Amino acid sequence: MVTTSRADYGIYRPLLHAIHNDPALCLRLLVSGMHLSPEYGFTVREIEADGYEIAERIESLLASDTPEAIGKSMGLTAIGFAQVFGRWRPDILVVSGDRFEMFAAAVAAVPFNVPLAHLGGGDVTTGAIDDGLRHSLTKLSHLHFADTQEAADRIVQMGEEPWRVVVSGDPALDHLRTLKLLTREQLEAKYPFQLASPFLIVTYHPVTRQYEQAAAQITQLLDALREFNMPVVFTMPNADTANRPIREQIMQFVAARPSSWLVDNLGTEPYFSLMALASAMVGNSSSGVVEAASFKLPVVNVGIRQSGRVRAKNVIDVGNETHEIVAAIRKALDPGFAESLRDLVNPYGSGSASPVILDKLKNVQIDDALLQKRFYDLPQRSTSPRPTGGKP
């Protein structure tokens, strides 16, 4: 399995546990990307604390956030994984989502005919370069575990044979069946938080389709937060293009407000515990779209980073203007809005993805039928005249 960040590791953990405890399978973890960077919390320590053996550590990130640096990091990642696969080849390589490091790892596996099992394909996030990387990973992969039926339909629409596609739900939600959430007191004992009053969680990442606007966009968001006299817990942005202006402005905001805190990496248990206690979440993280619904947590989703993803009615979509964000936060904090979420059902599943994925991985035949992909044509529909030119 390839893990490159706190985000995919949080998704993997229930599945990792299931694979690790199955005598028919042998787990080997390939760790890269933000996990190995002190700037992003050196989260490889979380993996070590969980007791999993790390088969390989592949350094890949440059100390820069420019488009050139991201492109070079992709190249370094591909080189590093090619060297690993030159030494040994996994029977199946499990990859997740849409990160550029994950894509580079998958590209390196292609010449070695390593079958790829892809988690999280078929989603849409038109505001990020991740969107194209995710769909490219789908076309490179041999097995697909989709979070929703809509995502599975898109995977088939991209020409993937239906037998390769399984609607599993998101394994990140499997935590909810076994995880014991921390109390407010336990969180305050572990972190410098003071959470006696209602508080906000804020996670904001660069919008990679609009990276030139990163500084202006985070300024607007922070100006909106200044309108609310509430504690705020920030988590760090990803290692995406133009993440540093966001980091710098958040650090300045926190330094000026004693009731605000910034953490590099919380880990799954504390992060879910905060979601269970918070009044609302603000930002543009996928966790606001995927996991927050399970906590019936109101979410203010800012900008276009998550555009196109399936979302429950707890998500309030707004633009980047300060006044829009302020209005949306007020709506999220309205007791009536919280009451309307009482019967909310999470469209990403109920926390039973790992057994579904495990069963498929255990029983799939690794043979020519798996490796030699055929393009699946959708059933023919009634045709209309073809356009003669120009945009539709």
VOPAGU-2260 file (C-alpha; in pm, 1 decimal, decimal comma):
REM VOPAGU-2260
SITE   aa  ch    i         X         Y         Z
SITE  MET   A    0       0,0       0,0       0,0
SITE  VAL   A    1     116,6     351,7     -78,9
SITE  THR   A    2      59,3     627,9     175,9
SITE  THR   A    3     179,5     983,0     118,9
SITE  SER   A    4     -11,5    1200,3     367,1
SITE  ARG   A    5    -215,3    1213,3     687,4
SITE  ALA   A    6    -528,9    1223,1     470,7
SITE  ASP   A    7    -489,1     891,0     291,7
SITE  TYR   A    8    -346,0     723,0     601,9
SITE  GLY   A    9    -659,5     817,5     794,0
SITE  ILE   A   10    -866,1     654,6     517,0
SITE  TYR   A   11    -645,3     345,4     512,3
SITE  ARG   A   12    -625,3     268,9     883,0
SITE  PRO   A   13    -930,5      40,2     915,3
SITE  LEU   A   14    -825,5    -144,9     599,5
SITE  LEU   A   15    -464,7    -168,2     718,7
SITE  HIS   A   16    -584,7    -327,8    1040,4
SITE  ALA   A   17    -794,3    -580,0     848,5
SITE  ILE   A   18    -511,3    -674,6     610,3
SITE  HIS   A   19    -254,2    -691,8     889,0
SITE  ASN   A   20    -471,7    -933,8    1088,5
SITE  ASP   A   21    -556,3   -1160,6     794,5
SITE  PRO   A   22    -318,0   -1460,6     778,1
SITE  ALA   A   23    -381,6   -1497,5     404,3
SITE  LEU   A   24    -233,6   -1154,8     326,5
SITE  CYS   A   25     102,1    -986,6     375,5
SITE  LEU   A   26     101,3    -610,1     427,4
SITE  ARG   A   27     389,8    -394,0     307,0
SITE  LEU   A   28     367,7     -18,2     349,8
SITE  LEU   A   29     541,9     223,4     113,5
SITE  VAL   A   30     564,3     564,3     283,0
SITE  SER   A   31     635,8     886,9      96,6
SITE  GLY   A   32     533,8    1250,6      51,8
SITE  MET   A   33     428,1    1464,0     347,5
SITE  HIS   A   34     476,3    1176,3     591,9
SITE  LEU   A   35     853,7    1222,7     570,7
SITE  SER   A   36     857,7    1602,1     592,9
SITE  PRO   A   37     911,3    1783,1     926,2
SITE  GLU   A   38     738,7    2086,0     770,9
SITE  TYR   A   39     415,2    1884,2     749,4
SITE  GLY   A   40     433,0    1721,6    1090,3
SITE  PHE   A   41     660,1    1422,8    1012,0
SITE  THR   A   42     351,2    1202,6    1030,9
SITE  VAL   A   43     548,6     885,9     965,4
SITE  ARG   A   44     570,2     876,1    1345,9
SITE  GLU   A   45     196,4     808,4    1358,5
SITE  ILE   A   46     246,8     502,2    1138,3
SITE  GLU   A   47     531,6     383,4    1357,8
SITE  ALA   A   48     320,2     436,2    1670,7
SITE  ASP   A   49      49,3     215,8    1520,3
SITE  GLY   A   50     305,2     -63,4    1500,0
SITE  TYR   A   51     307,4    -118,3    1123,4
SITE  GLU   A   52     635,9    -215,0     962,3
SITE  ILE   A   53     743,1      32,1     695,4
SITE  ALA   A   54     882,3    -157,2     398,4
SITE  GLU   A   55    1019,7     148,2     216,1
SITE  ARG   A   56    1052,8     523,2     274,8
SITE  ILE   A   57    1059,7     719,5     -49,4
SITE  GLU   A   58    1170,1    1082,8     -13,4
SITE  SER   A   59    1001,8    1304,4    -269,9
SITE  LEU   A   60     906,3    1658,5    -165,2
SITE  LEU   A   61    1116,7    1963,3    -247,0
SITE  ALA   A   62    1128,1    2250,3       2,6
SITE  SER   A   63     917,5    2476,4    -218,3
SITE  ASP   A   64     552,5    2522,6    -312,2
SITE  THR   A   65     586,9    2650,1    -670,8
SITE  PRO   A   66     433,9    2467,0    -969,4
SITE  GLU   A   67     786,8    2379,9   -1083,5
SITE  ALA   A   68     866,7    2227,7    -743,6
SITE  ILE   A   69     547,6    2020,8    -748,1
SITE  GLY   A   70     630,9    1893,4   -1096,9
SITE  LYS   A   71     984,9    1804,0    -991,4
SITE  SER   A   72     852,3    1631,0    -679,2
SITE  MET   A   73     631,9    1414,6    -901,8
SITE  GLY   A   74     940,6    1315,8   -1098,8
SITE  LEU   A   75    1139,0    1235,8    -785,6
SITE  THR   A   76     851,5    1028,5    -652,0
SITE  ALA   A   77     828,0     826,8    -974,0
SITE  ILE   A   78    1203,8     764,1    -970,4
SITE  GLY   A   79    1197,9     655,7    -606,4
SITE  PHE   A   80     912,1     410,7    -655,3
SITE  ALA   A   81    1067,7     272,9    -976,1
SITE  GLN   A   82    1378,0     190,4    -773,2
SITE  VAL   A   83    1162,6      13,3    -514,7
SITE  PHE   A   84     978,7    -192,2    -777,3
SITE  GLY   A   85    1313,4    -279,7    -933,3
SITE  ARG   A   86    1402,6    -455,0    -605,1
SITE  TRP   A   87    1065,7    -622,0    -538,9
SITE  ARG   A   88     716,2    -617,5    -682,6
SITE  PRO   A   89     392,9    -630,0    -486,9
SITE  ASP   A   90     120,1    -870,1    -597,4
SITE  ILE   A   91    -125,2    -578,9    -582,1
SITE  LEU   A   92     -45,0    -213,7    -514,3
SITE  VAL   A   93    -320,6     -29,1    -327,4
SITE  VAL   A   94    -339,9     344,5    -400,2
SITE  SER   A   95    -590,3     603,9    -286,5
SITE  GLY   A   96    -748,9     918,2    -415,2
SITE  ASP   A   97    -593,0    1192,7    -613,4
SITE  ARG   A   98    -265,0    1329,5    -476,3
SITE  PHE   A   99      21,4    1403,4    -716,7
SITE  GLU   A  100     256,4    1182,0    -513,2
SITE  MET   A  101       9,4     893,0    -536,0
SITE  PHE   A  102     -19,6     938,9    -911,2
SITE  ALA   A  103     358,8     933,5    -950,8
SITE  ALA   A  104     381,5     609,0    -751,0
SITE  ALA   A  105     119,7     448,9    -975,0
SITE  VAL   A  106     295,7     564,0   -1293,4
SITE  ALA   A  107     616,0     400,5   -1169,9
SITE  ALA   A  108     430,8      68,8   -1125,6
SITE  VAL   A  109     301,0      58,2   -1483,9
SITE  PRO   A  110     618,5     -72,5   -1658,8
SITE  PHE   A  111     641,6    -351,0   -1399,7
SITE  ASN   A  112     287,8    -479,1   -1474,9
SITE  VAL   A  113     190,7    -438,4   -1110,8
SITE  PRO   A  114    -190,4    -449,5   -1076,3
SITE  LEU   A  115    -331,4    -142,2    -905,5
SITE  ALA   A  116    -629,2    -131,4    -669,3
SITE  HIS   A  117    -763,6     223,6    -648,2
SITE  LEU   A  118    -970,8     365,6    -362,9
SITE  GLY   A  119   -1181,8     677,4    -411,3
SITE  GLY   A  120   -1201,5     688,9    -790,2
SITE  GLY   A  121   -1494,3     841,1    -975,4
SITE  ASP   A  122   -1529,4    1144,4    -747,9
SITE  VAL   A  123   -1525,5    1493,9    -897,6
SITE  THR   A  124   -1333,8    1795,1    -762,8
SITE  THR   A  125   -1317,1    2038,0   -1050,9
SITE  GLY   A  126   -1140,2    2308,3    -850,1
SITE  ALA   A  127    -821,1    2107,6    -803,7
SITE  ILE   A  128    -562,2    1946,8   -1029,3
SITE  ASP   A  129    -637,3    1638,6    -818,8
SITE  ASP   A  130    -947,0    1589,9   -1035,2
SITE  GLY   A  131    -745,4    1498,5   -1343,3
SITE  LEU   A  132    -496,2    1295,3   -1140,8
SITE  ARG   A  133    -778,5    1092,4    -984,0
SITE  HIS   A  134    -931,5    1007,8   -1322,2
SITE  SER   A  135    -586,4     922,7   -1459,2
SITE  LEU   A  136    -533,4     686,3   -1165,7
SITE  THR   A  137    -863,1     520,9   -1258,2
SITE  LYS   A  138    -738,7     448,9   -1609,6
SITE  LEU   A  139    -411,7     307,9   -1473,6
SITE  SER   A  140    -587,0      84,5   -1219,9
SITE  HIS   A  141    -723,8    -267,8   -1243,1
SITE  LEU   A  142    -962,2    -273,8    -945,8
SITE  HIS   A  143   -1179,7      14,3    -830,3
SITE  PHE   A  144   -1337,3      70,2    -489,7
SITE  ALA   A  145   -1585,2     356,1    -522,0
SITE  ASP   A  146   -1724,5     558,9    -233,2
SITE  THR   A  147   -2069,7     605,8    -388,4
SITE  GLN   A  148   -2284,1     463,1    -666,4
SITE  GLU   A  149   -2245,4     791,8    -857,4
SITE  ALA   A  150   -1867,2     748,6    -847,9
SITE  ALA   A  151   -1893,4     385,6    -961,4
SITE  ASP   A  152   -2110,2     492,1   -1256,2
SITE  ARG   A  153   -1848,0     746,0   -1362,4
SITE  ILE   A  154   -1574,3     482,1   -1347,6
SITE  VAL   A  155   -1773,1     259,5   -1583,7
SITE  GLN   A  156   -1845,3     564,6   -1800,4
SITE  MET   A  157   -1467,1     605,5   -1835,4
SITE  GLY   A  158   -1453,4     264,4   -2001,0
SITE  GLU   A  159   -1372,2      44,1   -1702,0
SITE  GLU   A  160   -1531,5    -301,8   -1707,7
SITE  PRO   A  161   -1811,4    -325,8   -1449,0
SITE  TRP   A  162   -1671,0    -642,1   -1289,0
SITE  ARG   A  163   -1367,7    -440,7   -1181,5
SITE  VAL   A  164   -1579,2    -183,1    -991,4
SITE  VAL   A  165   -1707,2    -227,5    -635,8
SITE  VAL   A  166   -1917,0      23,9    -440,0
SITE  SER   A  167   -1749,4      -8,7    -101,8
SITE  GLY   A  168   -1817,3     323,5      67,4
SITE  ASP   A  169   -1534,7     527,2     216,5
SITE  PRO   A  170   -1317,3     322,6     456,8
SITE  ALA   A  171   -1245,0     637,0     661,2
SITE  LEU   A  172   -1595,4     598,0     804,6
SITE  ASP   A  173   -1512,4     250,1     936,2
SITE  HIS   A  174   -1339,4     423,6    1227,2
SITE  LEU   A  175   -1677,8     520,6    1362,4
SITE  ARG   A  176   -1760,9     159,2    1446,3
SITE  THR   A  177   -1459,9     107,8    1671,7
SITE  LEU   A  178   -1304,9     441,9    1757,5
SITE  LYS   A  179   -1351,6     569,5    2112,4
SITE  LEU   A  180   -1378,3     944,8    2082,7
SITE  LEU   A  181   -1191,8    1169,1    2325,0
SITE  THR   A  182   -1384,1    1387,4    2564,6
SITE  ARG   A  183   -1343,9    1763,2    2577,5
SITE  GLU   A  184   -1132,7    1722,0    2891,4
SITE  GLN   A  185    -907,0    1464,1    2728,3
SITE  LEU   A  186    -849,6    1687,4    2426,0
SITE  GLU   A  187    -763,7    1982,9    2650,0
SITE  ALA   A  188    -518,5    1766,8    2845,2
SITE  LYS   A  189    -344,8    1653,4    2524,2
SITE  TYR   A  190    -345,8    1983,6    2334,1
SITE  PRO   A  191    -335,5    2353,1    2432,4
SITE  PHE   A  192    -705,1    2387,6    2347,5
SITE  GLN   A  193    -967,3    2554,5    2565,7
SITE  LEU   A  194   -1295,4    2423,6    2432,7
SITE  ALA   A  195   -1546,5    2507,6    2704,4
SITE  SER   A  196   -1738,5    2738,2    2469,8
SITE  PRO   A  197   -1866,0    2660,8    2115,7
SITE  PHE   A  198   -1578,0    2647,6    1867,5
SITE  LEU   A  199   -1499,2    2614,7    1496,4
SITE  ILE   A  200   -1267,0    2375,7    1311,9
SITE  VAL   A  201   -1096,7    2532,8    1010,2
SITE  THR   A  202    -907,9    2334,6     746,3
SITE  TYR   A  203    -820,8    2528,3     431,7
SITE  HIS   A  204    -601,9    2402,2     146,3
SITE  PRO   A  205    -476,6    2578,8    -167,6
SITE  VAL   A  206    -717,6    2570,5    -460,2
SITE  THR   A  207    -471,0    2435,4    -713,0
SITE  ARG   A  208    -671,9    2556,3   -1013,0
SITE  GLN   A  209    -645,9    2906,8    -865,1
SITE  TYR   A  210    -311,2    2893,7    -685,1
SITE  GLU   A  211    -227,2    3251,9    -784,6
SITE  GLN   A  212    -520,2    3365,0    -566,9
SITE  ALA   A  213    -418,8    3168,4    -255,5
SITE  ALA   A  214    -306,2    3471,2     -51,2
SITE  ALA   A  215    -616,8    3673,9    -134,0
SITE  GLN   A  216    -851,6    3382,7     -66,6
SITE  ILE   A  217    -711,8    3301,5     278,0
SITE  THR   A  218    -723,2    3673,2     365,9
SITE  GLN   A  219   -1096,7    3679,1     290,8
SITE  LEU   A  220   -1156,6    3366,8     500,0
SITE  LEU   A  221    -962,9    3497,4     798,7
SITE  ASP   A  222   -1142,7    3832,5     776,3
SITE  ALA   A  223   -1469,7    3639,6     800,2
SITE  LEU   A  224   -1350,3    3449,5    1108,6
SITE  ARG   A  225   -1264,0    3778,4    1278,1
SITE  GLU   A  226   -1637,0    3855,5    1281,2
SITE  PHE   A  227   -1696,1    3574,5    1530,5
SITE  ASN   A  228   -1581,8    3582,4    1889,8
SITE  MET   A  229   -1530,0    3205,3    1905,8
SITE  PRO   A  230   -1236,3    2969,6    1962,4
SITE  VAL   A  231   -1094,3    2831,7    1637,2
SITE  VAL   A  232    -885,2    2518,1    1585,0
SITE  PHE   A  233    -687,1    2525,9    1258,1
SITE  THR   A  234    -518,5    2231,8    1090,9
SITE  MET   A  235    -232,1    2283,0     845,7
SITE  PRO   A  236    -286,3    2294,6     468,8
SITE  ASN   A  237    -154,8    2022,8     237,1
SITE  ALA   A  238     175,2    2038,4      48,3
SITE  ASP   A  239       5,3    2181,4    -259,7
SITE  THR   A  240     107,2    2466,1    -486,2
SITE  ALA   A  241     103,1    2800,5    -298,2
SITE  ASN   A  242      42,6    2652,0      46,0
SITE  ARG   A  243     293,2    2882,7     217,4
SITE  PRO   A  244      94,3    3208,4     199,2
SITE  ILE   A  245    -192,5    3020,6     363,3
SITE  ARG   A  246      32,2    2884,5     637,4
SITE  GLU   A  247     187,6    3223,5     705,7
SITE  GLN   A  248    -143,3    3409,2     734,4
SITE  ILE   A  249    -295,5    3143,1     959,3
SITE  MET   A  250       7,9    3156,5    1189,4
SITE  GLN   A  251     -24,0    3536,1    1209,6
SITE  PHE   A  252    -396,5    3504,1    1288,2
SITE  VAL   A  253    -331,4    3250,1    1565,1
SITE  ALA   A  254     -48,5    3457,6    1713,8
SITE  ALA   A  255    -285,3    3754,9    1748,3
SITE  ARG   A  256    -577,0    3558,7    1899,6
SITE  PRO   A  257    -523,2    3362,6    2223,5
SITE  SER   A  258    -840,5    3162,4    2159,6
SITE  SER   A  259    -709,0    3017,0    1830,8
SITE  TRP   A  260    -472,1    2725,0    1781,6
SITE  LEU   A  261    -286,2    2568,5    1491,2
SITE  VAL   A  262    -186,5    2200,4    1479,9
SITE  ASP   A  263      35,0    2024,7    1225,1
SITE  ASN   A  264    -137,7    1690,2    1253,4
SITE  LEU   A  265    -405,8    1570,7    1490,8
SITE  GLY   A  266    -444,0    1208,2    1386,7
SITE  THR   A  267    -775,7    1036,4    1330,5
SITE  GLU   A  268    -893,4     996,7    1691,2
SITE  PRO   A  269    -842,5    1360,0    1801,3
SITE  TYR   A  270    -968,4    1497,9    1468,1
SITE  PHE   A  271   -1290,2    1295,9    1479,9
SITE  SER   A  272   -1328,8    1389,8    1846,5
SITE  LEU   A  273   -1309,8    1758,8    1756,8
SITE  MET   A  274   -1566,4    1706,6    1481,5
SITE  ALA   A  275   -1801,6    1548,0    1733,5
SITE  LEU   A  276   -1769,2    1850,2    1964,9
SITE  ALA   A  277   -1742,8    2144,4    1723,5
SITE  SER   A  278   -2026,6    2379,6    1639,0
SITE  ALA   A  279   -1925,5    2393,5    1272,4
SITE  MET   A  280   -1640,4    2329,0    1028,3
SITE  VAL   A  281   -1514,3    2592,7     785,1
SITE  GLY   A  282   -1275,6    2559,1     489,6
SITE  ASN   A  283   -1243,3    2339,1     182,7
SITE  SER   A  284   -1126,8    2001,7     312,6
SITE  SER   A  285   -1268,3    1674,0     180,9
SITE  SER   A  286   -1332,6    1579,4     543,2
SITE  GLY   A  287   -1605,2    1842,0     548,1
SITE  VAL   A  288   -1776,2    1666,5     258,0
SITE  VAL   A  289   -1709,6    1301,9     349,9
SITE  GLU   A  290   -1667,9    1249,8     723,7
SITE  ALA   A  291   -1854,5    1548,5     871,6
SITE  ALA   A  292   -2195,5    1415,0     769,1
SITE  SER   A  293   -2151,2    1119,0    1002,6
SITE  PHE   A  294   -2128,3    1365,7    1293,1
SITE  LYS   A  295   -2420,5    1575,5    1160,2
SITE  LEU   A  296   -2171,5    1862,8    1170,6
SITE  PRO   A  297   -2259,5    2182,5     980,0
SITE  VAL   A  298   -1991,6    2264,3     722,5
SITE  VAL   A  299   -1917,5    2589,9     539,1
SITE  ASN   A  300   -1743,4    2478,3     220,5
SITE  VAL   A  301   -1550,3    2773,8      77,0
SITE  GLY   A  302   -1465,9    2808,9    -291,4
SITE  ILE   A  303   -1436,6    2553,4    -569,4
SITE  ARG   A  304   -1185,1    2297,9    -438,4
SITE  GLN   A  305   -1457,1    2039,3    -365,2
SITE  SER   A  306   -1686,0    2135,6    -655,1
SITE  GLY   A  307   -1859,5    1833,7    -804,7
SITE  ARG   A  308   -1838,4    1601,2    -503,9
SITE  VAL   A  309   -2150,8    1436,6    -370,0
SITE  ARG   A  310   -2247,8    1612,2     -48,4
SITE  ALA   A  311   -2512,9    1581,7     220,5
SITE  LYS   A  312   -2731,1    1874,2     328,2
SITE  ASN   A  313   -2495,7    1962,3     616,0
SITE  VAL   A  314   -2266,5    2130,6     359,0
SITE  ILE   A  315   -2324,1    2500,5     286,7
SITE  ASP   A  316   -2139,8    2599,7     -32,4
SITE  VAL   A  317   -2017,2    2958,5     -64,5
SITE  GLY   A  318   -1774,0    3163,8    -268,5
SITE  ASN   A  319   -1455,9    3328,5    -141,9
SITE  GLU   A  320   -1594,8    3671,8     -52,4
SITE  THR   A  321   -1580,5    3761,8     316,9
SITE  HIS   A  322   -1947,0    3862,2     340,4
SITE  GLU   A  323   -2056,5    3530,6     185,9
SITE  ILE   A  324   -1849,5    3331,7     432,5
SITE  VAL   A  325   -1979,2    3532,6     728,5
SITE  ALA   A  326   -2340,7    3471,2     623,7
SITE  ALA   A  327   -2275,8    3099,7     577,7
SITE  ILE   A  328   -2109,4    3064,5     919,1
SITE  ARG   A  329   -2407,7    3235,0    1078,5
SITE  LYS   A  330   -2637,4    2989,5     904,6
SITE  ALA   A  331   -2421,9    2695,2    1017,4
SITE  LEU   A  332   -2435,3    2815,2    1378,2
SITE  ASP   A  333   -2813,8    2862,3    1373,6
SITE  PRO   A  334   -2973,9    2602,4    1606,2
SITE  GLY   A  335   -3248,0    2552,5    1349,6
SITE  PHE   A  336   -2995,9    2441,6    1086,1
SITE  ALA   A  337   -2838,4    2192,3    1326,4
SITE  GLU   A  338   -3185,0    2059,6    1409,7
SITE  SER   A  339   -3254,8    2003,5    1038,8
SITE  LEU   A  340   -2962,6    1757,2    1025,6
SITE  ARG   A  341   -3101,1    1522,8    1291,0
SITE  ASP   A  342   -3190,9    1248,1    1040,2
SITE  LEU   A  343   -2892,7    1307,3     809,7
SITE  VAL   A  344   -2756,7    1000,7     626,3
SITE  ASN   A  345   -2398,4    1006,1     503,2
SITE  PRO   A  346   -2390,0     930,8     126,5
SITE  TYR   A  347   -2035,6     792,3     163,2
SITE  GLY   A  348   -2145,4     485,8     356,8
SITE  SER   A  349   -2212,5     355,3     703,3
SITE  GLY   A  350   -1866,7     232,0     803,1
SITE  SER   A  351   -1844,0    -112,8     645,9
SITE  ALA   A  352   -1604,2     -54,9     355,5
SITE  SER   A  353   -1297,7    -245,8     477,6
SITE  PRO   A  354   -1455,5    -595,8     478,4
SITE  VAL   A  355   -1582,0    -537,2     124,5
SITE  ILE   A  356   -1239,7    -424,6       1,2
SITE  LEU   A  357   -1059,4    -701,1     189,0
SITE  ASP   A  358   -1281,7    -970,7      40,4
SITE  LYS   A  359   -1214,0    -850,3    -314,2
SITE  LEU   A  360    -837,9    -823,1    -260,0
SITE  LYS   A  361    -822,7   -1174,8    -113,6
SITE  ASN   A  362   -1025,9   -1344,4    -383,9
SITE  VAL   A  363    -928,0   -1169,9    -705,8
SITE  GLN   A  364    -726,1   -1380,8    -946,3
SITE  ILE   A  365    -398,6   -1212,7   -1044,8
SITE  ASP   A  366    -384,1   -1325,7   -1404,9
SITE  ASP   A  367    -403,8   -1199,6   -1761,7
SITE  ALA   A  368    -775,9   -1128,2   -1725,5
SITE  LEU   A  369    -694,5    -880,3   -1446,6
SITE  LEU   A  370    -392,6    -721,8   -1613,3
SITE  GLN   A  371    -516,9    -699,2   -1972,9
SITE  LYS   A  372    -779,1    -428,8   -1952,9
SITE  ARG   A  373   -1047,1    -393,7   -2217,6
SITE  PHE   A  374   -1235,2     -72,5   -2281,5
SITE  TYR   A  375   -1597,7    -113,3   -2184,6
SITE  ASP   A  376   -1835,0      65,0   -2421,7
SITE  LEU   A  377   -2161,9     184,2   -2273,3
SITE  PRO   A  378   -2480,6      47,2   -2431,5
SITE  GLN   A  379   -2560,5     243,4   -2744,5
SITE  ARG   A  380   -2807,7     523,8   -2709,3
SITE  SER   A  381   -3014,8     698,9   -2971,7
SITE  THR   A  382   -2783,1     926,5   -3163,8
SITE  SER   A  383   -2825,3    1288,7   -3255,3
SITE  PRO   A  384   -2645,5    1484,4   -3526,8
SITE  ARG   A  385   -2280,9    1542,8   -3447,2
SITE  PRO   A  386   -2171,9    1900,3   -3386,6
SITE  THR   A  387   -1987,8    2056,8   -3676,0
SITE  GLY   A  388   -1754,6    2268,6   -3469,0
SITE  GLY   A  389   -1721,3    2508,1   -3180,1
SITE  LYS   A  390   -1794,7    2449,8   -2813,7
SITE  PRO   A  391   -2124,4    2286,7   -2706,0
